[in-house]
Amino acid sequence: MKVIMGEEPLLPNGKRNGEAVRSMLDKIRSQEQKDKESETK
């Protein structure tokens, strides 16, 4: 997934681009962690 810097998405909650990207990456990382844990069981 590519994130284009300098392109401000229109977010209803008014968060800045950097914050939105960071929270999105955190969600993806936690999901990947869950996937890894379920694979090892």
C-alpha positions as YAML, in Angstrom:
chain: A
units: angstrom
residues:
- id: 1
  name: MET
  ca: [0.00, 0.00, 0.00]
- id: 2
  name: LYS
  ca: [1.41, 3.35, -1.02]
- id: 3
  name: VAL
  ca: [0.87, 6.49, 1.01]
- id: 4
  name: ILE
  ca: [1.31, 9.62, -1.07]
- id: 5
  name: MET
  ca: [2.86, 12.34, 1.08]
- id: 6
  name: GLY
  ca: [1.52, 15.84, 0.68]
- id: 7
  name: GLU
  ca: [-1.89, 14.60, -0.35]
- id: 8
  name: GLU
  ca: [-4.31, 15.46, 2.45]
- id: 9
  name: PRO
  ca: [-7.24, 13.06, 2.63]
- id: 10
  name: LEU
  ca: [-10.60, 14.55, 3.60]
- id: 11
  name: LEU
  ca: [-11.24, 13.02, 6.99]
- id: 12
  name: PRO
  ca: [-14.54, 13.64, 8.79]
- id: 13
  name: ASN
  ca: [-12.84, 13.64, 12.19]
- id: 14
  name: GLY
  ca: [-10.45, 16.41, 11.11]
- id: 15
  name: LYS
  ca: [-7.27, 14.49, 11.90]
- id: 16
  name: ARG
  ca: [-4.14, 15.45, 10.03]
- id: 17
  name: ASN
  ca: [-2.72, 13.09, 7.42]
- id: 18
  name: GLY
  ca: [0.18, 11.95, 9.61]
- id: 19
  name: GLU
  ca: [-2.09, 11.02, 12.50]
- id: 20
  name: ALA
  ca: [-4.47, 9.12, 10.26]
- id: 21
  name: VAL
  ca: [-1.64, 7.19, 8.62]
- id: 22
  name: ARG
  ca: [-0.07, 6.38, 12.00]
- id: 23
  name: SER
  ca: [-3.34, 5.05, 13.46]
- id: 24
  name: MET
  ca: [-3.99, 3.06, 10.28]
- id: 25
  name: LEU
  ca: [-0.51, 1.51, 10.43]
- id: 26
  name: ASP
  ca: [-1.06, 0.67, 14.12]
- id: 27
  name: LYS
  ca: [-4.28, -1.15, 13.23]
- id: 28
  name: ILE
  ca: [-2.55, -3.06, 10.43]
- id: 29
  name: ARG
  ca: [0.35, -4.01, 12.71]
- id: 30
  name: SER
  ca: [-1.91, -5.24, 15.50]
- id: 31
  name: GLN
  ca: [-3.92, -7.24, 12.95]
- id: 32
  name: GLU
  ca: [-0.73, -8.82, 11.57]
- id: 33
  name: GLN
  ca: [0.33, -9.66, 15.12]
- id: 34
  name: LYS
  ca: [-3.00, -11.41, 15.73]
- id: 35
  name: ASP
  ca: [-2.60, -13.31, 12.46]
- id: 36
  name: LYS
  ca: [0.89, -14.49, 13.46]
- id: 37
  name: GLU
  ca: [-0.33, -15.60, 16.89]
- id: 38
  name: SER
  ca: [-3.21, -17.59, 15.39]
- id: 39
  name: GLU
  ca: [-0.85, -19.25, 12.88]
- id: 40
  name: THR
  ca: [1.53, -20.52, 15.59]
- id: 41
  name: LYS
  ca: [-1.28, -22.19, 17.55]
...
